[in-house]
Amino acid sequence: MKAPSSSAGIERSRSVYRLDQRHLASLERFYRPLVKAGDLVFDIGAHLGDRSAVLRKIGARVVALEPQPALASL
């Protein structure tokens, strides 16, 4: 069996982490009591940036680092 291509894996992750509104809502419920508008947070290993997006929505300043070039470019 052939392994999925990198782009296929990224698209699968995108559908799970960036497009699933229930996932994003659960992250917001988790982070909202912990992070306030204006807080500086670091997202190390940001992957597709789902946590970064939620933290920005809350109003935090986000520094996101992603070591994988294919993901960092997104």
PDB file with SEQRES, HELIX, SHEET and CRYST1 records, atoms N, CA, C and O in Angstrom:
SEQRES   1 A   74  MET LYS ALA PRO SER SER SER ALA GLY ILE GLU ARG SER          
SEQRES   2 A   74  ARG SER VAL TYR ARG LEU ASP GLN ARG HIS LEU ALA SER          
SEQRES   3 A   74  LEU GLU ARG PHE TYR ARG PRO LEU VAL LYS ALA GLY ASP          
SEQRES   4 A   74  LEU VAL PHE ASP ILE GLY ALA HIS LEU GLY ASP ARG SER          
SEQRES   5 A   74  ALA VAL LEU ARG LYS ILE GLY ALA ARG VAL VAL ALA LEU          
SEQRES   6 A   74  GLU PRO GLN PRO ALA LEU ALA SER LEU                          
HELIX    1 AA1 SER A    6  TYR A   17  1                                  12    
HELIX    2 AA2 GLN A   21  TYR A   31  1                                  11    
HELIX    3 AA3 ASP A   50  ILE A   58  1                                   9    
HELIX    4 AA4 PRO A   69  ALA A   72  1                                   4    
SHEET    1 AA1 2 LEU A  40  ILE A  44  0                                        
SHEET    2 AA1 2 ARG A  61  LEU A  65  1                                        
CRYST1    1.000    1.000    1.000  90.00  90.00  90.00 P 1           1          
ATOM      1  N   MET A   1       0.847  -1.183   0.000  1.00  0.00           N  
ATOM      2  CA  MET A   1       0.000   0.000   0.000  1.00  0.00           C  
ATOM      3  C   MET A   1       0.886   1.239   0.000  1.00  0.00           C  
ATOM      4  O   MET A   1       1.828   1.331   0.787  1.00  0.00           O  
ATOM      5  N   LYS A   2       0.596   2.161  -0.855  1.00  0.00           N  
ATOM      6  CA  LYS A   2       1.374   3.384  -0.990  1.00  0.00           C  
ATOM      7  C   LYS A   2       0.991   4.381   0.110  1.00  0.00           C  
ATOM      8  O   LYS A   2      -0.187   4.566   0.417  1.00  0.00           O  
ATOM      9  N   ALA A   3       2.006   5.014   0.692  1.00  0.00           N  
ATOM     10  CA  ALA A   3       1.763   6.038   1.714  1.00  0.00           C  
ATOM     11  C   ALA A   3       1.139   7.266   1.067  1.00  0.00           C  
ATOM     12  O   ALA A   3       1.469   7.598  -0.072  1.00  0.00           O  
ATOM     13  N   PRO A   4       0.237   7.950   1.783  1.00  0.00           N  
ATOM     14  CA  PRO A   4      -0.374   9.153   1.211  1.00  0.00           C  
ATOM     15  C   PRO A   4       0.678  10.232   0.987  1.00  0.00           C  
ATOM     16  O   PRO A   4       1.674  10.311   1.706  1.00  0.00           O  
ATOM     17  N   SER A   5       0.438  11.049  -0.013  1.00  0.00           N  
ATOM     18  CA  SER A   5       1.371  12.137  -0.293  1.00  0.00           C  
ATOM     19  C   SER A   5       1.271  13.190   0.805  1.00  0.00           C  
ATOM     20  O   SER A   5       0.288  13.252   1.543  1.00  0.00           O  
ATOM     21  N   SER A   6       2.294  14.000   0.893  1.00  0.00           N  
ATOM     22  CA  SER A   6       2.315  15.067   1.888  1.00  0.00           C  
ATOM     23  C   SER A   6       1.121  15.998   1.715  1.00  0.00           C  
ATOM     24  O   SER A   6       0.494  16.399   2.695  1.00  0.00           O  
ATOM     25  N   SER A   7       0.809  16.340   0.469  1.00  0.00           N  
ATOM     26  CA  SER A   7      -0.307  17.264   0.253  1.00  0.00           C  
ATOM     27  C   SER A   7      -1.637  16.626   0.639  1.00  0.00           C  
ATOM     28  O   SER A   7      -2.539  17.317   1.112  1.00  0.00           O  
ATOM     29  N   ALA A   8      -1.767  15.315   0.442  1.00  0.00           N  
ATOM     30  CA  ALA A   8      -2.998  14.635   0.858  1.00  0.00           C  
ATOM     31  C   ALA A   8      -3.122  14.662   2.378  1.00  0.00           C  
ATOM     32  O   ALA A   8      -4.211  14.868   2.913  1.00  0.00           O  
ATOM     33  N   GLY A   9      -2.006  14.454   3.069  1.00  0.00           N  
ATOM     34  CA  GLY A   9      -2.021  14.509   4.528  1.00  0.00           C  
ATOM     35  C   GLY A   9      -2.345  15.890   5.051  1.00  0.00           C  
ATOM     36  O   GLY A   9      -3.075  16.039   6.031  1.00  0.00           O  
ATOM     37  N   ILE A  10      -1.799  16.901   4.394  1.00  0.00           N  
ATOM     38  CA  ILE A  10      -2.088  18.283   4.800  1.00  0.00           C  
ATOM     39  C   ILE A  10      -3.562  18.601   4.591  1.00  0.00           C  
ATOM     40  O   ILE A  10      -4.185  19.230   5.446  1.00  0.00           O  
ATOM     41  N   GLU A  11      -4.118  18.180   3.481  1.00  0.00           N  
ATOM     42  CA  GLU A  11      -5.548  18.435   3.228  1.00  0.00           C  
ATOM     43  C   GLU A  11      -6.426  17.717   4.241  1.00  0.00           C  
ATOM     44  O   GLU A  11      -7.437  18.260   4.688  1.00  0.00           O  
ATOM     45  N   ARG A  12      -6.041  16.490   4.606  1.00  0.00           N  
ATOM     46  CA  ARG A  12      -6.801  15.759   5.616  1.00  0.00           C  
ATOM     47  C   ARG A  12      -6.726  16.503   6.948  1.00  0.00           C  
ATOM     48  O   ARG A  12      -7.742  16.676   7.621  1.00  0.00           O  
ATOM     49  N   SER A  13      -5.534  16.939   7.327  1.00  0.00           N  
ATOM     50  CA  SER A  13      -5.383  17.704   8.568  1.00  0.00           C  
ATOM     51  C   SER A  13      -6.168  19.006   8.508  1.00  0.00           C  
ATOM     52  O   SER A  13      -6.784  19.406   9.496  1.00  0.00           O  
ATOM     53  N   ARG A  14      -6.152  19.660   7.373  1.00  0.00           N  
ATOM     54  CA  ARG A  14      -6.888  20.919   7.203  1.00  0.00           C  
ATOM     55  C   ARG A  14      -8.371  20.712   7.472  1.00  0.00           C  
ATOM     56  O   ARG A  14      -9.004  21.531   8.138  1.00  0.00           O  
ATOM     57  N   SER A  15      -8.926  19.623   6.959  1.00  0.00           N  
ATOM     58  CA  SER A  15     -10.361  19.373   7.154  1.00  0.00           C  
ATOM     59  C   SER A  15     -10.672  19.095   8.619  1.00  0.00           C  
ATOM     60  O   SER A  15     -11.755  19.428   9.101  1.00  0.00           O  
ATOM     61  N   VAL A  16      -9.726  18.487   9.326  1.00  0.00           N  
ATOM     62  CA  VAL A  16      -9.947  18.173  10.736  1.00  0.00           C  
ATOM     63  C   VAL A  16      -9.709  19.383  11.624  1.00  0.00           C  
ATOM     64  O   VAL A  16     -10.515  19.676  12.507  1.00  0.00           O  
ATOM     65  N   TYR A  17      -8.603  20.089  11.393  1.00  0.00           N  
ATOM     66  CA  TYR A  17      -8.188  21.121  12.332  1.00  0.00           C  
ATOM     67  C   TYR A  17      -8.636  22.535  11.993  1.00  0.00           C  
ATOM     68  O   TYR A  17      -8.801  23.345  12.905  1.00  0.00           O  
ATOM     69  N   ARG A  18      -8.838  22.862  10.736  1.00  0.00           N  
ATOM     70  CA  ARG A  18      -9.190  24.244  10.387  1.00  0.00           C  
ATOM     71  C   ARG A  18     -10.635  24.404   9.950  1.00  0.00           C  
ATOM     72  O   ARG A  18     -11.194  25.494  10.074  1.00  0.00           O  
ATOM     73  N   LEU A  19     -11.249  23.354   9.444  1.00  0.00           N  
ATOM     74  CA  LEU A  19     -12.597  23.485   8.906  1.00  0.00           C  
ATOM     75  C   LEU A  19     -13.675  22.929   9.832  1.00  0.00           C  
ATOM     76  O   LEU A  19     -14.857  23.210   9.635  1.00  0.00           O  
ATOM     77  N   ASP A  20     -13.296  22.160  10.820  1.00  0.00           N  
ATOM     78  CA  ASP A  20     -14.270  21.568  11.740  1.00  0.00           C  
ATOM     79  C   ASP A  20     -14.621  22.592  12.821  1.00  0.00           C  
ATOM     80  O   ASP A  20     -13.830  22.846  13.730  1.00  0.00           O  
ATOM     81  N   GLN A  21     -15.786  23.159  12.714  1.00  0.00           N  
ATOM     82  CA  GLN A  21     -16.212  24.211  13.643  1.00  0.00           C  
ATOM     83  C   GLN A  21     -16.348  23.703  15.074  1.00  0.00           C  
ATOM     84  O   GLN A  21     -16.137  24.467  16.016  1.00  0.00           O  
ATOM     85  N   ARG A  22     -16.694  22.436  15.257  1.00  0.00           N  
ATOM     86  CA  ARG A  22     -16.788  21.881  16.620  1.00  0.00           C  
ATOM     87  C   ARG A  22     -15.407  21.843  17.272  1.00  0.00           C  
ATOM     88  O   ARG A  22     -15.260  22.142  18.458  1.00  0.00           O  
ATOM     89  N   HIS A  23     -14.402  21.474  16.487  1.00  0.00           N  
ATOM     90  CA  HIS A  23     -13.024  21.450  17.008  1.00  0.00           C  
ATOM     91  C   HIS A  23     -12.588  22.855  17.420  1.00  0.00           C  
ATOM     92  O   HIS A  23     -12.047  23.048  18.509  1.00  0.00           O  
ATOM     93  N   LEU A  24     -12.823  23.827  16.551  1.00  0.00           N  
ATOM     94  CA  LEU A  24     -12.430  25.204  16.854  1.00  0.00           C  
ATOM     95  C   LEU A  24     -13.189  25.745  18.065  1.00  0.00           C  
ATOM     96  O   LEU A  24     -12.617  26.460  18.888  1.00  0.00           O  
ATOM     97  N   ALA A  25     -14.471  25.408  18.175  1.00  0.00           N  
ATOM     98  CA  ALA A  25     -15.268  25.854  19.318  1.00  0.00           C  
ATOM     99  C   ALA A  25     -14.751  25.230  20.618  1.00  0.00           C  
ATOM    100  O   ALA A  25     -14.734  25.889  21.658  1.00  0.00           O  
ATOM    101  N   SER A  26     -14.330  23.965  20.562  1.00  0.00           N  
ATOM    102  CA  SER A  26     -13.814  23.330  21.773  1.00  0.00           C  
ATOM    103  C   SER A  26     -12.485  23.960  22.201  1.00  0.00           C  
ATOM    104  O   SER A  26     -12.230  24.110  23.396  1.00  0.00           O  
ATOM    105  N   LEU A  27     -11.634  24.330  21.227  1.00  0.00           N  
ATOM    106  CA  LEU A  27     -10.400  25.030  21.566  1.00  0.00           C  
ATOM    107  C   LEU A  27     -10.702  26.379  22.208  1.00  0.00           C  
ATOM    108  O   LEU A  27     -10.054  26.768  23.180  1.00  0.00           O  
ATOM    109  N   GLU A  28     -11.672  27.081  21.672  1.00  0.00           N  
ATOM    110  CA  GLU A  28     -12.022  28.384  22.234  1.00  0.00           C  
ATOM    111  C   GLU A  28     -12.559  28.243  23.659  1.00  0.00           C  
ATOM    112  O   GLU A  28     -12.219  29.044  24.530  1.00  0.00           O  
ATOM    113  N   ARG A  29     -13.389  27.236  23.899  1.00  0.00           N  
ATOM    114  CA  ARG A  29     -13.889  27.012  25.265  1.00  0.00           C  
ATOM    115  C   ARG A  29     -12.740  26.703  26.224  1.00  0.00           C  
ATOM    116  O   ARG A  29     -12.767  27.123  27.380  1.00  0.00           O  
ATOM    117  N   PHE A  30     -11.739  25.973  25.749  1.00  0.00           N  
ATOM    118  CA  PHE A  30     -10.600  25.637  26.590  1.00  0.00           C  
ATOM    119  C   PHE A  30      -9.736  26.858  26.893  1.00  0.00           C  
ATOM    120  O   PHE A  30      -9.379  27.096  28.046  1.00  0.00           O  
ATOM    121  N   TYR A  31      -9.398  27.637  25.856  1.00  0.00           N  
ATOM    122  CA  TYR A  31      -8.437  28.728  26.013  1.00  0.00           C  
ATOM    123  C   TYR A  31      -9.032  30.018  26.578  1.00  0.00           C  
ATOM    124  O   TYR A  31      -8.318  30.790  27.218  1.00  0.00           O  
ATOM    125  N   ARG A  32     -10.315  30.264  26.355  1.00  0.00           N  
ATOM    126  CA  ARG A  32     -10.896  31.552  26.759  1.00  0.00           C  
ATOM    127  C   ARG A  32     -10.705  31.861  28.251  1.00  0.00           C  
ATOM    128  O   ARG A  32     -10.400  33.008  28.577  1.00  0.00           O  
ATOM    129  N   PRO A  33     -10.869  30.902  29.171  1.00  0.00           N  
ATOM    130  CA  PRO A  33     -10.636  31.233  30.593  1.00  0.00           C  
ATOM    131  C   PRO A  33      -9.160  31.440  30.929  1.00  0.00           C  
ATOM    132  O   PRO A  33      -8.840  32.017  31.968  1.00  0.00           O  
ATOM    133  N   LEU A  34      -8.272  30.982  30.075  1.00  0.00           N  
ATOM    134  CA  LEU A  34      -6.840  31.023  30.365  1.00  0.00           C  
ATOM    135  C   LEU A  34      -6.117  32.208  29.729  1.00  0.00           C  
ATOM    136  O   LEU A  34      -5.110  32.681  30.257  1.00  0.00           O  
ATOM    137  N   VAL A  35      -6.626  32.680  28.609  1.00  0.00           N  
ATOM    138  CA  VAL A  35      -5.939  33.696  27.808  1.00  0.00           C  
ATOM    139  C   VAL A  35      -6.849  34.911  27.663  1.00  0.00           C  
ATOM    140  O   VAL A  35      -8.020  34.785  27.306  1.00  0.00           O  
ATOM    141  N   LYS A  36      -6.305  36.065  27.939  1.00  0.00           N  
ATOM    142  CA  LYS A  36      -7.067  37.313  27.832  1.00  0.00           C  
ATOM    143  C   LYS A  36      -6.593  38.121  26.622  1.00  0.00           C  
ATOM    144  O   LYS A  36      -5.481  37.928  26.131  1.00  0.00           O  
ATOM    145  N   ALA A  37      -7.444  39.019  26.155  1.00  0.00           N  
ATOM    146  CA  ALA A  37      -7.079  39.913  25.052  1.00  0.00           C  
ATOM    147  C   ALA A  37      -5.807  40.662  25.428  1.00  0.00           C  
ATOM    148  O   ALA A  37      -5.683  41.190  26.533  1.00  0.00           O  
ATOM    149  N   GLY A  38      -4.869  40.698  24.492  1.00  0.00           N  
ATOM    150  CA  GLY A  38      -3.603  41.379  24.713  1.00  0.00           C  
ATOM    151  C   GLY A  38      -2.498  40.492  25.253  1.00  0.00           C  
ATOM    152  O   GLY A  38      -1.330  40.879  25.207  1.00  0.00           O  
ATOM    153  N   ASP A  39      -2.833  39.298  25.769  1.00  0.00           N  
ATOM    154  CA  ASP A  39      -1.792  38.374  26.242  1.00  0.00           C  
ATOM    155  C   ASP A  39      -0.896  37.968  25.073  1.00  0.00           C  
ATOM    156  O   ASP A  39      -1.338  37.891  23.927  1.00  0.00           O  
ATOM    157  N   LEU A  40       0.362  37.714  25.389  1.00  0.00           N  
ATOM    158  CA  LEU A  40       1.303  37.195  24.407  1.00  0.00           C  
ATOM    159  C   LEU A  40       1.401  35.687  24.616  1.00  0.00           C  
ATOM    160  O   LEU A  40       1.731  35.231  25.711  1.00  0.00           O  
ATOM    161  N   VAL A  41       1.118  34.918  23.575  1.00  0.00           N  
ATOM    162  CA  VAL A  41       1.190  33.459  23.663  1.00  0.00           C  
ATOM    163  C   VAL A  41       2.071  32.930  22.538  1.00  0.00           C  
ATOM    164  O   VAL A  41       2.213  33.560  21.490  1.00  0.00           O  
ATOM    165  N   PHE A  42       2.652  31.775  22.773  1.00  0.00           N  
ATOM    166  CA  PHE A  42       3.507  31.123  21.796  1.00  0.00           C  
ATOM    167  C   PHE A  42       2.858  29.809  21.390  1.00  0.00           C  
ATOM    168  O   PHE A  42       2.457  29.024  22.249  1.00  0.00           O  
ATOM    169  N   ASP A  43       2.752  29.566  20.099  1.00  0.00           N  
ATOM    170  CA  ASP A  43       2.235  28.314  19.569  1.00  0.00           C  
ATOM    171  C   ASP A  43       3.419  27.604  18.920  1.00  0.00           C  
ATOM    172  O   ASP A  43       3.742  27.849  17.758  1.00  0.00           O  
ATOM    173  N   ILE A  44       4.061  26.721  19.687  1.00  0.00           N  
ATOM    174  CA  ILE A  44       5.252  26.023  19.216  1.00  0.00           C  
ATOM    175  C   ILE A  44       4.806  24.723  18.554  1.00  0.00           C  
ATOM    176  O   ILE A  44       4.112  23.909  19.163  1.00  0.00           O  
ATOM    177  N   GLY A  45       5.214  24.542  17.297  1.00  0.00           N  
ATOM    178  CA  GLY A  45       4.719  23.398  16.521  1.00  0.00           C  
ATOM    179  C   GLY A  45       3.298  23.691  16.080  1.00  0.00           C  
ATOM    180  O   GLY A  45       2.387  22.895  16.308  1.00  0.00           O  
ATOM    181  N   ALA A  46       3.120  24.827  15.452  1.00  0.00           N  
ATOM    182  CA  ALA A  46       1.783  25.361  15.158  1.00  0.00           C  
ATOM    183  C   ALA A  46       0.965  24.522  14.180  1.00  0.00           C  
ATOM    184  O   ALA A  46      -0.250  24.702  14.090  1.00  0.00           O  
ATOM    185  N   HIS A  47       1.600  23.615  13.451  1.00  0.00           N  
ATOM    186  CA  HIS A  47       0.913  22.764  12.483  1.00  0.00           C  
ATOM    187  C   HIS A  47       0.155  23.649  11.508  1.00  0.00           C  
ATOM    188  O   HIS A  47       0.782  24.424  10.786  1.00  0.00           O  
ATOM    189  N   LEU A  48      -1.156  23.567  11.460  1.00  0.00           N  
ATOM    190  CA  LEU A  48      -1.934  24.386  10.522  1.00  0.00           C  
ATOM    191  C   LEU A  48      -2.459  25.675  11.145  1.00  0.00           C  
ATOM    192  O   LEU A  48      -3.142  26.455  10.481  1.00  0.00           O  
ATOM    193  N   GLY A  49      -2.147  25.895  12.396  1.00  0.00           N  
ATOM    194  CA  GLY A  49      -2.511  27.164  13.020  1.00  0.00           C  
ATOM    195  C   GLY A  49      -3.899  27.225  13.615  1.00  0.00           C  
ATOM    196  O   GLY A  49      -4.423  28.318  13.829  1.00  0.00           O  
ATOM    197  N   ASP A  50      -4.514  26.080  13.890  1.00  0.00           N  
ATOM    198  CA  ASP A  50      -5.855  26.118  14.475  1.00  0.00           C  
ATOM    199  C   ASP A  50      -5.846  26.782  15.846  1.00  0.00           C  
ATOM    200  O   ASP A  50      -6.727  27.585  16.155  1.00  0.00           O  
ATOM    201  N   ARG A  51      -4.859  26.452  16.663  1.00  0.00           N  
ATOM    202  CA  ARG A  51      -4.778  27.093  17.975  1.00  0.00           C  
ATOM    203  C   ARG A  51      -4.428  28.575  17.826  1.00  0.00           C  
ATOM    204  O   ARG A  51      -4.986  29.417  18.529  1.00  0.00           O  
ATOM    205  N   SER A  52      -3.522  28.891  16.928  1.00  0.00           N  
ATOM    206  CA  SER A  52      -3.167  30.291  16.685  1.00  0.00           C  
ATOM    207  C   SER A  52      -4.395  31.099  16.278  1.00  0.00           C  
ATOM    208  O   SER A  52      -4.592  32.216  16.756  1.00  0.00           O  
ATOM    209  N   ALA A  53      -5.215  30.540  15.402  1.00  0.00           N  
ATOM    210  CA  ALA A  53      -6.420  31.234  14.938  1.00  0.00           C  
ATOM    211  C   ALA A  53      -7.388  31.492  16.087  1.00  0.00           C  
ATOM    212  O   ALA A  53      -7.959  32.578  16.192  1.00  0.00           O  
ATOM    213  N   VAL A  54      -7.569  30.505  16.939  1.00  0.00           N  
ATOM    214  CA  VAL A  54      -8.478  30.662  18.079  1.00  0.00           C  
ATOM    215  C   VAL A  54      -7.922  31.684  19.070  1.00  0.00           C  
ATOM    216  O   VAL A  54      -8.659  32.525  19.585  1.00  0.00           O  
ATOM    217  N   LEU A  55      -6.629  31.606  19.328  1.00  0.00           N  
ATOM    218  CA  LEU A  55      -6.018  32.563  20.258  1.00  0.00           C  
ATOM    219  C   LEU A  55      -6.106  33.987  19.726  1.00  0.00           C  
ATOM    220  O   LEU A  55      -6.331  34.921  20.495  1.00  0.00           O  
ATOM    221  N   ARG A  56      -5.932  34.165  18.421  1.00  0.00           N  
ATOM    222  CA  ARG A  56      -6.096  35.495  17.812  1.00  0.00           C  
ATOM    223  C   ARG A  56      -7.546  35.957  17.934  1.00  0.00           C  
ATOM    224  O   ARG A  56      -7.805  37.134  18.187  1.00  0.00           O  
ATOM    225  N   LYS A  57      -8.484  35.040  17.756  1.00  0.00           N  
ATOM    226  CA  LYS A  57      -9.907  35.395  17.878  1.00  0.00           C  
ATOM    227  C   LYS A  57     -10.206  35.905  19.290  1.00  0.00           C  
ATOM    228  O   LYS A  57     -11.001  36.828  19.466  1.00  0.00           O  
ATOM    229  N   ILE A  58      -9.574  35.308  20.278  1.00  0.00           N  
ATOM    230  CA  ILE A  58      -9.739  35.741  21.663  1.00  0.00           C  
ATOM    231  C   ILE A  58      -9.111  37.117  21.877  1.00  0.00           C  
ATOM    232  O   ILE A  58      -9.504  37.849  22.785  1.00  0.00           O  
ATOM    233  N   GLY A  59      -8.137  37.465  21.042  1.00  0.00           N  
ATOM    234  CA  GLY A  59      -7.498  38.771  21.142  1.00  0.00           C  
ATOM    235  C   GLY A  59      -6.056  38.715  21.591  1.00  0.00           C  
ATOM    236  O   GLY A  59      -5.441  39.751  21.844  1.00  0.00           O  
ATOM    237  N   ALA A  60      -5.512  37.520  21.692  1.00  0.00           N  
ATOM    238  CA  ALA A  60      -4.118  37.381  22.109  1.00  0.00           C  
ATOM    239  C   ALA A  60      -3.177  37.746  20.963  1.00  0.00           C  
ATOM    240  O   ALA A  60      -3.529  37.668  19.785  1.00  0.00           O  
ATOM    241  N   ARG A  61      -1.979  38.143  21.351  1.00  0.00           N  
ATOM    242  CA  ARG A  61      -0.894  38.310  20.385  1.00  0.00           C  
ATOM    243  C   ARG A  61      -0.201  36.961  20.304  1.00  0.00           C  
ATOM    244  O   ARG A  61       0.154  36.388  21.335  1.00  0.00           O  
ATOM    245  N   VAL A  62      -0.001  36.444  19.098  1.00  0.00           N  
ATOM    246  CA  VAL A  62       0.488  35.076  18.928  1.00  0.00           C  
ATOM    247  C   VAL A  62       1.794  35.056  18.152  1.00  0.00           C  
ATOM    248  O   VAL A  62       1.919  35.676  17.097  1.00  0.00           O  
ATOM    249  N   VAL A  63       2.765  34.330  18.696  1.00  0.00           N  
ATOM    250  CA  VAL A  63       3.988  33.998  17.973  1.00  0.00           C  
ATOM    251  C   VAL A  63       3.877  32.504  17.677  1.00  0.00           C  
ATOM    252  O   VAL A  63       3.885  31.679  18.591  1.00  0.00           O  
ATOM    253  N   ALA A  64       3.773  32.164  16.387  1.00  0.00           N  
ATOM    254  CA  ALA A  64       3.602  30.766  15.985  1.00  0.00           C  
ATOM    255  C   ALA A  64       4.856  30.289  15.260  1.00  0.00           C  
ATOM    256  O   ALA A  64       5.360  30.960  14.359  1.00  0.00           O  
ATOM    257  N   LEU A  65       5.350  29.128  15.665  1.00  0.00           N  
ATOM    258  CA  LEU A  65       6.523  28.532  15.037  1.00  0.00           C  
ATOM    259  C   LEU A  65       6.152  27.141  14.524  1.00  0.00           C  
ATOM    260  O   LEU A  65       5.566  26.342  15.254  1.00  0.00           O  
ATOM    261  N   GLU A  66       6.493  26.858  13.277  1.00  0.00           N  
ATOM    262  CA  GLU A  66       6.239  25.555  12.676  1.00  0.00           C  
ATOM    263  C   GLU A  66       7.478  25.135  11.908  1.00  0.00           C  
ATOM    264  O   GLU A  66       7.866  25.813  10.957  1.00  0.00           O  
ATOM    265  N   PRO A  67       8.118  24.018  12.301  1.00  0.00           N  
ATOM    266  CA  PRO A  67       9.360  23.611  11.655  1.00  0.00           C  
ATOM    267  C   PRO A  67       9.194  22.943  10.288  1.00  0.00           C  
ATOM    268  O   PRO A  67      10.157  22.879   9.524  1.00  0.00           O  
ATOM    269  N   GLN A  68       8.013  22.449   9.965  1.00  0.00           N  
ATOM    270  CA  GLN A  68       7.816  21.773   8.692  1.00  0.00           C  
ATOM    271  C   GLN A  68       7.522  22.807   7.595  1.00  0.00           C  
ATOM    272  O   GLN A  68       6.491  23.477   7.650  1.00  0.00           O  
ATOM    273  N   PRO A  69       8.390  22.943   6.623  1.00  0.00           N  
ATOM    274  CA  PRO A  69       8.227  23.989   5.594  1.00  0.00           C  
ATOM    275  C   PRO A  69       6.867  23.957   4.892  1.00  0.00           C  
ATOM    276  O   PRO A  69       6.280  25.009   4.639  1.00  0.00           O  
ATOM    277  N   ALA A  70       6.366  22.778   4.580  1.00  0.00           N  
ATOM    278  CA  ALA A  70       5.088  22.696   3.865  1.00  0.00           C  
ATOM    279  C   ALA A  70       3.946  23.262   4.709  1.00  0.00           C  
ATOM    280  O   ALA A  70       3.021  23.874   4.175  1.00  0.00           O  
ATOM    281  N   LEU A  71       4.009  23.063   6.006  1.00  0.00           N  
ATOM    282  CA  LEU A  71       2.968  23.594   6.893  1.00  0.00           C  
ATOM    283  C   LEU A  71       3.215  25.063   7.210  1.00  0.00           C  
ATOM    284  O   LEU A  71       2.269  25.848   7.276  1.00  0.00           O  
ATOM    285  N   ALA A  72       4.458  25.439   7.403  1.00  0.00           N  
ATOM    286  CA  ALA A  72       4.785  26.827   7.733  1.00  0.00           C  
ATOM    287  C   ALA A  72       4.331  27.770   6.631  1.00  0.00           C  
ATOM    288  O   ALA A  72       3.934  28.903   6.904  1.00  0.00           O  
ATOM    289  N   SER A  73       4.388  27.310   5.390  1.00  0.00           N  
ATOM    290  CA  SER A  73       4.006  28.167   4.260  1.00  0.00           C  
ATOM    291  C   SER A  73       2.502  28.437   4.231  1.00  0.00           C  
ATOM    292  O   SER A  73       2.054  29.383   3.584  1.00  0.00           O  
ATOM    293  N   LEU A  74       1.726  27.612   4.927  1.00  0.00           N  
ATOM    294  CA  LEU A  74       0.274  27.830   4.952  1.00  0.00           C  
ATOM    295  C   LEU A  74      -0.087  28.902   5.946  1.00  0.00           C  
ATOM    296  O   LEU A  74      -1.264  29.223   6.107  1.00  0.00           O  
TER     297      LEU A  74                                                      
END                                                                             
